[in-house]
Amino acid sequence: MILRDGCTHGVVEQMQTQAELYATIGLHAYEALDRRSFRQSFQPACHNARAAGGSPSI
């Protein structure tokens, strides 16, 4: 309908809200996972060495 009519007027009642879409695709859970992965992937090298019990290499 949207492609044919060029507008959403005829389907607005059938459309999801943004909140419903995010719940359907699990966006908030994905964002939390993405934040955790980002923090783990981009720790400075000196931080990683200290966490492993070594000394940072320069």
C-alpha positions as YAML, in Angstrom:
chain: A
units: angstrom
residues:
- id: 1
  name: MET
  ca: [0.00, 0.00, 0.00]
- id: 2
  name: ILE
  ca: [2.71, 2.50, 0.88]
- id: 3
  name: LEU
  ca: [4.54, 1.95, -2.38]
- id: 4
  name: ARG
  ca: [1.32, 2.03, -4.38]
- id: 5
  name: ASP
  ca: [-0.24, 5.03, -2.61]
- id: 6
  name: GLY
  ca: [2.95, 6.91, -1.86]
- id: 7
  name: CYS
  ca: [1.94, 7.56, 1.76]
- id: 8
  name: THR
  ca: [1.22, 5.76, 5.04]
- id: 9
  name: HIS
  ca: [-2.28, 7.12, 5.68]
- id: 10
  name: GLY
  ca: [-3.98, 3.79, 4.93]
- id: 11
  name: VAL
  ca: [-1.73, 1.67, 7.13]
- id: 12
  name: VAL
  ca: [-0.91, 3.79, 10.19]
- id: 13
  name: GLU
  ca: [-3.19, 1.69, 12.42]
- id: 14
  name: GLN
  ca: [-1.32, -1.46, 11.36]
- id: 15
  name: MET
  ca: [2.15, -0.04, 11.97]
- id: 16
  name: GLN
  ca: [4.21, -0.63, 15.11]
- id: 17
  name: THR
  ca: [5.35, 2.12, 17.39]
- id: 18
  name: GLN
  ca: [9.08, 2.61, 17.77]
- id: 19
  name: ALA
  ca: [8.90, 1.05, 21.26]
- id: 20
  name: GLU
  ca: [7.06, -2.00, 19.91]
- id: 21
  name: LEU
  ca: [9.61, -2.42, 17.12]
- id: 22
  name: TYR
  ca: [12.54, -2.20, 19.54]
- id: 23
  name: ALA
  ca: [10.89, -4.78, 21.82]
- id: 24
  name: THR
  ca: [10.25, -7.09, 18.86]
- id: 25
  name: ILE
  ca: [13.85, -7.03, 17.65]
- id: 26
  name: GLY
  ca: [15.38, -6.95, 21.15]
- id: 27
  name: LEU
  ca: [17.24, -3.72, 20.48]
- id: 28
  name: HIS
  ca: [17.93, -2.83, 24.12]
- id: 29
  name: ALA
  ca: [19.48, -6.24, 24.84]
- id: 30
  name: TYR
  ca: [21.63, -5.91, 21.71]
- id: 31
  name: GLU
  ca: [22.75, -2.42, 22.70]
- id: 32
  name: ALA
  ca: [23.78, -3.68, 26.15]
- id: 33
  name: LEU
  ca: [25.76, -6.53, 24.57]
- id: 34
  name: ASP
  ca: [27.35, -4.10, 22.12]
- id: 35
  name: ARG
  ca: [28.42, -1.77, 24.95]
- id: 36
  name: ARG
  ca: [30.00, -4.65, 26.88]
- id: 37
  name: SER
  ca: [31.82, -5.89, 23.77]
- id: 38
  name: PHE
  ca: [33.05, -2.40, 22.93]
- id: 39
  name: ARG
  ca: [34.42, -1.83, 26.45]
- id: 40
  name: GLN
  ca: [36.24, -5.18, 26.38]
- id: 41
  name: SER
  ca: [37.64, -4.71, 22.87]
- id: 42
  name: PHE
  ca: [39.03, -1.23, 23.32]
- id: 43
  name: GLN
  ca: [40.82, -1.33, 26.64]
- id: 44
  name: PRO
  ca: [44.26, 0.33, 26.48]
- id: 45
  name: ALA
  ca: [47.17, -2.11, 26.21]
- id: 46
  name: CYS
  ca: [48.60, -1.02, 29.56]
- id: 47
  name: HIS
  ca: [45.25, -1.76, 31.22]
- id: 48
  name: ASN
  ca: [45.17, -5.26, 29.70]
- id: 49
  name: ALA
  ca: [48.73, -6.00, 30.85]
- id: 50
  name: ARG
  ca: [47.99, -4.92, 34.41]
- id: 51
  name: ALA
  ca: [44.79, -6.97, 34.49]
- id: 52
  name: ALA
  ca: [46.83, -10.02, 33.44]
- id: 53
  name: GLY
  ca: [49.34, -9.42, 36.23]
- id: 54
  name: GLY
  ca: [52.12, -8.08, 34.05]
- id: 55
  name: SER
  ca: [53.59, -4.68, 33.54]
- id: 56
  name: PRO
  ca: [52.66, -2.43, 30.66]
- id: 57
  name: SER
  ca: [54.97, -2.47, 27.69]
- id: 58
  name: ILE
  ca: [56.07, 0.87, 26.27]
...
